[in-house]
Amino acid sequence: MPEPKTRRKKVTRKARRPAQARERSPRAVGGGDWSELADRAAKKVREFADKAKPAAERMAVDVTEGLDEAFAKVSQQARDLMAKGQHTRVRIRFRGKQIAELPITAVAAAEVATFWWFGPLRVVLAHVVGKAILDVEFVSNADHHVAQGRKLLGDGELEKAVAEFDKALSMDRRHAGALLGKGIALKLKGDKTAARQFFESAEDADPRGDVGREAHRHLDNL
């Protein structure tokens, strides 16, 4: 009598995934997808750009103690800044409203600025009760190009940003914001040697200010 045939157990094998399918998806690379990585990189560039803000010298002047004394302080500051060659104009605000913008040469030369200081200003302050504080800002004509350079830097337009910073430096060779901005742009382009020179110049131009401190931080991280 023939032996009964044994039934073979059916084995199901899983099909192997193609090599391409086994590769990690972009979302698994670096803990996020490519768009997220690009966003983080763009954010970092914008943070760098924010550090390259135009540098402006400001002072608050209490004119209730006497116009002569107040003007003497502003005039002396104007002369000091003119000697450094960093600033070209003076903006004066009262309670948030700009009431004048004068060439720094006029403010530095007391005899020229006196007409405005003791004329229109006296009219503005005639009916003020209490303290009268003027916000005085010494600015550079190069600031416009620095602001434009910062915007381009934040957009990743490094070559165009450098061109704007160069325009600013052609007007004010010691503009700390322009020096820092160009240093950042060169650093992002990979030219660390040239970037170091501009960071050092920015720190030298603004040794005690925010721009100088930021330049020093970049130097430490090169």
Protein Blocks (a to p, Z undefined) as FASTA:
>chain_A
ZZdddddddddddddddfklmpccfklgghiafklmmmmmmmmmmmmmmmmgccdddddd
dfknojklmmmmmmmmmmmmmmnopafbdcddeehiafbdcdfklmmmmmlmmmmmmmmm
mmmmmmpgcjdddddddddfklmmmmmmmmmmmnopamlmmmmmmmmmmmmmmlmklmmm
mmmmmmmnopamlmmmmmmmmmmmmmmbmklmmmmmmmmmZZ
